[in-house]
Amino acid sequence: MSKTDWPKEPLTNEILQQLDRILDDWCTERDCDTSSDRGQAAARALFNWFEFGVRDNAELSKLLREERL
């Protein structure tokens, strides 16, 4: 059996808190709840940008604000 090489860094509590703060700020600005359909779509978009390799908080916030959700 071959070994799978997973080049992604693990999700730490600190990273999850960072993403949660960005999502909370976005939802507050749009007067929606993180558990709403719109909030969940924003969470997916944010996580996709993170998985793509964006790690800077300001850049993640900017990219999320530019999403058409």
Summary of the structure (lengths in Angstrom):
residues: 69
radius of gyration: 13.6
end to end distance: 42.5
largest distance: 50.2
contacts: 149
relative contact order: 0.15
helix: 62%
strand: 0%
